[in-house]
Amino acid sequence: MKGCQWDKASKNITTFWSGVFTEVPTSICSESCPPGYRKAPQKGQPICCFDCISCSDNEFSNKTDSTVCENCPDGMWPTERHDGCRPRSLEYLAYEDPLGGTLASLSVVGSLIPLSILVIFLRNSKTPIVKANNRNLSYLLLFALFLCFLCSLMFIGAPVNLICVLRQITFGVSFVLCVSCVLGKTIMVVIAFNATQPKSSRRMWLNSRIPNTLVIVCMTIQLIICSVWIMYSPPFKNNDITSKLGVTILECVEGSPVAFWCMMGYMGFLATLCFVVAYLSRKLPGSFNEAKMITFSMLIFGAVWISFIPTYLSTRGKESVAVEIFAILCSCSGLLALLFFPKCYIIILRPEMNNKEFLTGKRGFKHSKVK
């Protein structure tokens, strides 16, 4: 019910609604939906009655009373209010990142250690401790460890297709080279001690090329696995926009998971074989015997990579890359510390122990004379 009143001074007519209100009542039962929301009709109510529902995580609306929310263009993500779009943030393990910078520094420093040990060994190449258990394999192993430390640098930085291919292949080949060298040294331990018996027919194996042949065969198998992988389903760069909201993860995808795990499985098989042979020969006498150190090094090597598998599978983005780099650095450091640090200690700090009599256990250190 309404009434009117004439205002003589302003010559205007004022309309009263229900005798109290002076404004036209609202003709809808719901307020307008602001940007970032969409209208949803209320069931069983007139069309003017609706609810305002916020746009979902990957949608936006930039109009008032919008009936639908829209998806952002590729490479964009809704703002916090879902009333527009903004560029997605990129995630990868960068050198500028504190974690990436730390791992890169450790990789570079770690790569210098086997090079330094290689220089020490070359300068003392004619001493008994360097000649023990095939010095050529020791040189090759130190070079392989140098490559393993450096290959972790390929995991840092924005990935591209070429780097995605090279970093996994380099990683797999370098580590098989390491493990095959250790396996060759382990077999040489067994041959050397079995050949010490008088008139032993195994003496002919001491100067043979068995360790070198073993390394070549092991490397060839790994190269075949990697070649098949590259030809049929190589690793490639991928932009993951689903794992984290508002983030594009730049990552390398294995391409063929079967090929990747075949490469890892072959490396694990060689490490297991090396561990078994070293464990069985660990009680052979003499200071030349490296079997105990090889056993411990393979134990650490296996523990690192066994723990790596579930951690790698449960992480995404730069965390998974950091986990793989950490496993590379830990396993390389374990091999380096157990196989070479004791020898460097003798060469540099205890040269009086670097003689054949002491190393073969024929004369105790107490009776050795330092000149």
Secondary structure as a PSIPRED ss2 file (coil, helix, strand):
# PSIPRED VFORMAT (PSIPRED V4.0)

   1 M C   1.000  0.000  0.000
   2 K E   0.000  0.000  1.000
   3 G E   0.000  0.000  1.000
   4 C E   0.000  0.000  1.000
   5 Q E   0.000  0.000  1.000
   6 W E   0.000  0.000  1.000
   7 D E   0.000  0.000  1.000
   8 K C   1.000  0.000  0.000
   9 A C   1.000  0.000  0.000
  10 S C   1.000  0.000  0.000
  11 K C   1.000  0.000  0.000
  12 N E   0.000  0.000  1.000
  13 I E   0.000  0.000  1.000
  14 T E   0.000  0.000  1.000
  15 T E   0.000  0.000  1.000
  16 F E   0.000  0.000  1.000
  17 W E   0.000  0.000  1.000
  18 S C   1.000  0.000  0.000
  19 G C   1.000  0.000  0.000
  20 V C   1.000  0.000  0.000
  21 F E   0.000  0.000  1.000
  22 T C   1.000  0.000  0.000
  23 E C   1.000  0.000  0.000
  24 V C   1.000  0.000  0.000
  25 P C   1.000  0.000  0.000
  26 T C   1.000  0.000  0.000
  27 S C   1.000  0.000  0.000
  28 I C   1.000  0.000  0.000
  29 C C   1.000  0.000  0.000
  30 S C   1.000  0.000  0.000
  31 E C   1.000  0.000  0.000
  32 S C   1.000  0.000  0.000
  33 C C   1.000  0.000  0.000
  34 P C   1.000  0.000  0.000
  35 P C   1.000  0.000  0.000
  36 G C   1.000  0.000  0.000
  37 Y E   0.000  0.000  1.000
  38 R E   0.000  0.000  1.000
  39 K E   0.000  0.000  1.000
  40 A E   0.000  0.000  1.000
  41 P E   0.000  0.000  1.000
  42 Q C   1.000  0.000  0.000
  43 K C   1.000  0.000  0.000
  44 G C   1.000  0.000  0.000
  45 Q C   1.000  0.000  0.000
  46 P C   1.000  0.000  0.000
  47 I C   1.000  0.000  0.000
  48 C C   1.000  0.000  0.000
  49 C C   1.000  0.000  0.000
  50 F E   0.000  0.000  1.000
  51 D E   0.000  0.000  1.000
  52 C E   0.000  0.000  1.000
  53 I E   0.000  0.000  1.000
  54 S E   0.000  0.000  1.000
  55 C C   1.000  0.000  0.000
  56 S C   1.000  0.000  0.000
  57 D C   1.000  0.000  0.000
  58 N C   1.000  0.000  0.000
  59 E E   0.000  0.000  1.000
  60 F E   0.000  0.000  1.000
  61 S C   1.000  0.000  0.000
  62 N C   1.000  0.000  0.000
  63 K C   1.000  0.000  0.000
  64 T C   1.000  0.000  0.000
  65 D C   1.000  0.000  0.000
  66 S C   1.000  0.000  0.000
  67 T C   1.000  0.000  0.000
  68 V C   1.000  0.000  0.000
  69 C C   1.000  0.000  0.000
  70 E E   0.000  0.000  1.000
  71 N E   0.000  0.000  1.000
  72 C C   1.000  0.000  0.000
  73 P C   1.000  0.000  0.000
  74 D C   1.000  0.000  0.000
  75 G C   1.000  0.000  0.000
  76 M E   0.000  0.000  1.000
  77 W E   0.000  0.000  1.000
  78 P E   0.000  0.000  1.000
  79 T C   1.000  0.000  0.000
  80 E C   1.000  0.000  0.000
  81 R C   1.000  0.000  0.000
  82 H C   1.000  0.000  0.000
  83 D C   1.000  0.000  0.000
  84 G C   1.000  0.000  0.000
  85 C E   0.000  0.000  1.000
  86 R E   0.000  0.000  1.000
  87 P E   0.000  0.000  1.000
  88 R C   1.000  0.000  0.000
  89 S E   0.000  0.000  1.000
  90 L E   0.000  0.000  1.000
  91 E E   0.000  0.000  1.000
  92 Y C   1.000  0.000  0.000
  93 L C   1.000  0.000  0.000
  94 A C   1.000  0.000  0.000
  95 Y C   1.000  0.000  0.000
  96 E C   1.000  0.000  0.000
  97 D C   1.000  0.000  0.000
  98 P H   0.000  1.000  0.000
  99 L H   0.000  1.000  0.000
 100 G H   0.000  1.000  0.000
 101 G H   0.000  1.000  0.000
 102 T H   0.000  1.000  0.000
 103 L H   0.000  1.000  0.000
 104 A H   0.000  1.000  0.000
 105 S H   0.000  1.000  0.000
 106 L H   0.000  1.000  0.000
 107 S H   0.000  1.000  0.000
 108 V H   0.000  1.000  0.000
 109 V H   0.000  1.000  0.000
 110 G H   0.000  1.000  0.000
 111 S H   0.000  1.000  0.000
 112 L H   0.000  1.000  0.000
 113 I H   0.000  1.000  0.000
 114 P H   0.000  1.000  0.000
 115 L H   0.000  1.000  0.000
 116 S H   0.000  1.000  0.000
 117 I H   0.000  1.000  0.000
 118 L H   0.000  1.000  0.000
 119 V H   0.000  1.000  0.000
 120 I H   0.000  1.000  0.000
 121 F H   0.000  1.000  0.000
 122 L H   0.000  1.000  0.000
 123 R H   0.000  1.000  0.000
 124 N C   1.000  0.000  0.000
 125 S C   1.000  0.000  0.000
 126 K C   1.000  0.000  0.000
 127 T C   1.000  0.000  0.000
 128 P H   0.000  1.000  0.000
 129 I H   0.000  1.000  0.000
 130 V H   0.000  1.000  0.000
 131 K H   0.000  1.000  0.000
 132 A C   1.000  0.000  0.000
 133 N C   1.000  0.000  0.000
 134 N C   1.000  0.000  0.000
 135 R H   0.000  1.000  0.000
 136 N H   0.000  1.000  0.000
 137 L H   0.000  1.000  0.000
 138 S H   0.000  1.000  0.000
 139 Y H   0.000  1.000  0.000
 140 L H   0.000  1.000  0.000
 141 L H   0.000  1.000  0.000
 142 L H   0.000  1.000  0.000
 143 F H   0.000  1.000  0.000
 144 A H   0.000  1.000  0.000
 145 L H   0.000  1.000  0.000
 146 F H   0.000  1.000  0.000
 147 L H   0.000  1.000  0.000
 148 C H   0.000  1.000  0.000
 149 F H   0.000  1.000  0.000
 150 L H   0.000  1.000  0.000
 151 C H   0.000  1.000  0.000
 152 S H   0.000  1.000  0.000
 153 L H   0.000  1.000  0.000
 154 M H   0.000  1.000  0.000
 155 F H   0.000  1.000  0.000
 156 I C   1.000  0.000  0.000
 157 G C   1.000  0.000  0.000
 158 A C   1.000  0.000  0.000
 159 P C   1.000  0.000  0.000
 160 V C   1.000  0.000  0.000
 161 N H   0.000  1.000  0.000
 162 L H   0.000  1.000  0.000
 163 I H   0.000  1.000  0.000
 164 C H   0.000  1.000  0.000
 165 V H   0.000  1.000  0.000
 166 L H   0.000  1.000  0.000
 167 R H   0.000  1.000  0.000
 168 Q H   0.000  1.000  0.000
 169 I H   0.000  1.000  0.000
 170 T H   0.000  1.000  0.000
 171 F H   0.000  1.000  0.000
 172 G H   0.000  1.000  0.000
 173 V H   0.000  1.000  0.000
 174 S H   0.000  1.000  0.000
 175 F H   0.000  1.000  0.000
 176 V H   0.000  1.000  0.000
 177 L H   0.000  1.000  0.000
 178 C H   0.000  1.000  0.000
 179 V H   0.000  1.000  0.000
 180 S H   0.000  1.000  0.000
 181 C H   0.000  1.000  0.000
 182 V H   0.000  1.000  0.000
 183 L H   0.000  1.000  0.000
 184 G H   0.000  1.000  0.000
 185 K H   0.000  1.000  0.000
 186 T H   0.000  1.000  0.000
 187 I H   0.000  1.000  0.000
 188 M H   0.000  1.000  0.000
 189 V H   0.000  1.000  0.000
 190 V H   0.000  1.000  0.000
 191 I H   0.000  1.000  0.000
 192 A H   0.000  1.000  0.000
 193 F H   0.000  1.000  0.000
 194 N H   0.000  1.000  0.000
 195 A C   1.000  0.000  0.000
 196 T C   1.000  0.000  0.000
 197 Q C   1.000  0.000  0.000
 198 P C   1.000  0.000  0.000
 199 K C   1.000  0.000  0.000
 200 S C   1.000  0.000  0.000
 201 S H   0.000  1.000  0.000
 202 R H   0.000  1.000  0.000
 203 R H   0.000  1.000  0.000
 204 M H   0.000  1.000  0.000
 205 W H   0.000  1.000  0.000
 206 L C   1.000  0.000  0.000
 207 N C   1.000  0.000  0.000
 208 S C   1.000  0.000  0.000
 209 R C   1.000  0.000  0.000
 210 I H   0.000  1.000  0.000
 211 P H   0.000  1.000  0.000
 212 N H   0.000  1.000  0.000
 213 T H   0.000  1.000  0.000
 214 L H   0.000  1.000  0.000
 215 V H   0.000  1.000  0.000
 216 I H   0.000  1.000  0.000
 217 V H   0.000  1.000  0.000
 218 C H   0.000  1.000  0.000
 219 M H   0.000  1.000  0.000
 220 T H   0.000  1.000  0.000
 221 I H   0.000  1.000  0.000
 222 Q H   0.000  1.000  0.000
 223 L H   0.000  1.000  0.000
 224 I H   0.000  1.000  0.000
 225 I H   0.000  1.000  0.000
 226 C H   0.000  1.000  0.000
 227 S H   0.000  1.000  0.000
 228 V H   0.000  1.000  0.000
 229 W H   0.000  1.000  0.000
 230 I H   0.000  1.000  0.000
 231 M H   0.000  1.000  0.000
 232 Y H   0.000  1.000  0.000
 233 S C   1.000  0.000  0.000
 234 P C   1.000  0.000  0.000
 235 P C   1.000  0.000  0.000
 236 F E   0.000  0.000  1.000
 237 K E   0.000  0.000  1.000
 238 N E   0.000  0.000  1.000
 239 N E   0.000  0.000  1.000
 240 D E   0.000  0.000  1.000
 241 I C   1.000  0.000  0.000
 242 T C   1.000  0.000  0.000
 243 S C   1.000  0.000  0.000
 244 K C   1.000  0.000  0.000
 245 L C   1.000  0.000  0.000
 246 G C   1.000  0.000  0.000
 247 V E   0.000  0.000  1.000
 248 T E   0.000  0.000  1.000
 249 I E   0.000  0.000  1.000
 250 L E   0.000  0.000  1.000
 251 E E   0.000  0.000  1.000
 252 C E   0.000  0.000  1.000
 253 V E   0.000  0.000  1.000
 254 E C   1.000  0.000  0.000
 255 G C   1.000  0.000  0.000
 256 S C   1.000  0.000  0.000
 257 P H   0.000  1.000  0.000
 258 V H   0.000  1.000  0.000
 259 A H   0.000  1.000  0.000
 260 F H   0.000  1.000  0.000
 261 W H   0.000  1.000  0.000
 262 C H   0.000  1.000  0.000
 263 M H   0.000  1.000  0.000
 264 M H   0.000  1.000  0.000
 265 G H   0.000  1.000  0.000
 266 Y H   0.000  1.000  0.000
 267 M H   0.000  1.000  0.000
 268 G H   0.000  1.000  0.000
 269 F H   0.000  1.000  0.000
 270 L H   0.000  1.000  0.000
 271 A H   0.000  1.000  0.000
 272 T H   0.000  1.000  0.000
 273 L H   0.000  1.000  0.000
 274 C H   0.000  1.000  0.000
 275 F H   0.000  1.000  0.000
 276 V H   0.000  1.000  0.000
 277 V H   0.000  1.000  0.000
 278 A H   0.000  1.000  0.000
 279 Y H   0.000  1.000  0.000
 280 L H   0.000  1.000  0.000
 281 S C   1.000  0.000  0.000
 282 R C   1.000  0.000  0.000
 283 K C   1.000  0.000  0.000
 284 L C   1.000  0.000  0.000
 285 P C   1.000  0.000  0.000
 286 G C   1.000  0.000  0.000
 287 S C   1.000  0.000  0.000
 288 F C   1.000  0.000  0.000
 289 N C   1.000  0.000  0.000
 290 E C   1.000  0.000  0.000
 291 A H   0.000  1.000  0.000
 292 K H   0.000  1.000  0.000
 293 M H   0.000  1.000  0.000
 294 I H   0.000  1.000  0.000
 295 T H   0.000  1.000  0.000
 296 F H   0.000  1.000  0.000
 297 S H   0.000  1.000  0.000
 298 M H   0.000  1.000  0.000
 299 L H   0.000  1.000  0.000
 300 I H   0.000  1.000  0.000
 301 F H   0.000  1.000  0.000
 302 G H   0.000  1.000  0.000
 303 A H   0.000  1.000  0.000
 304 V H   0.000  1.000  0.000
 305 W H   0.000  1.000  0.000
 306 I H   0.000  1.000  0.000
 307 S H   0.000  1.000  0.000
 308 F H   0.000  1.000  0.000
 309 I H   0.000  1.000  0.000
 310 P H   0.000  1.000  0.000
 311 T H   0.000  1.000  0.000
 312 Y H   0.000  1.000  0.000
 313 L H   0.000  1.000  0.000
 314 S C   1.000  0.000  0.000
 315 T C   1.000  0.000  0.000
 316 R C   1.000  0.000  0.000
 317 G C   1.000  0.000  0.000
 318 K H   0.000  1.000  0.000
 319 E H   0.000  1.000  0.000
 320 S H   0.000  1.000  0.000
 321 V H   0.000  1.000  0.000
 322 A H   0.000  1.000  0.000
 323 V H   0.000  1.000  0.000
 324 E H   0.000  1.000  0.000
 325 I H   0.000  1.000  0.000
 326 F H   0.000  1.000  0.000
 327 A H   0.000  1.000  0.000
 328 I H   0.000  1.000  0.000
 329 L H   0.000  1.000  0.000
 330 C H   0.000  1.000  0.000
 331 S H   0.000  1.000  0.000
 332 C H   0.000  1.000  0.000
 333 S H   0.000  1.000  0.000
 334 G H   0.000  1.000  0.000
 335 L H   0.000  1.000  0.000
 336 L H   0.000  1.000  0.000
 337 A H   0.000  1.000  0.000
 338 L H   0.000  1.000  0.000
 339 L H   0.000  1.000  0.000
 340 F H   0.000  1.000  0.000
 341 F H   0.000  1.000  0.000
 342 P H   0.000  1.000  0.000
 343 K H   0.000  1.000  0.000
 344 C H   0.000  1.000  0.000
 345 Y H   0.000  1.000  0.000
 346 I H   0.000  1.000  0.000
 347 I H   0.000  1.000  0.000
 348 I H   0.000  1.000  0.000
 349 L H   0.000  1.000  0.000
 350 R C   1.000  0.000  0.000
 351 P H   0.000  1.000  0.000
 352 E H   0.000  1.000  0.000
 353 M H   0.000  1.000  0.000
 354 N C   1.000  0.000  0.000
 355 N C   1.000  0.000  0.000
 356 K H   0.000  1.000  0.000
 357 E H   0.000  1.000  0.000
 358 F H   0.000  1.000  0.000
 359 L H   0.000  1.000  0.000
 360 T C   1.000  0.000  0.000
 361 G C   1.000  0.000  0.000
 362 K C   1.000  0.000  0.000
 363 R C   1.000  0.000  0.000
 364 G C   1.000  0.000  0.000
 365 F H   0.000  1.000  0.000
 366 K H   0.000  1.000  0.000
 367 H H   0.000  1.000  0.000
 368 S C   1.000  0.000  0.000
 369 K C   1.000  0.000  0.000
 370 V C   1.000  0.000  0.000
 371 K C   1.000  0.000  0.000
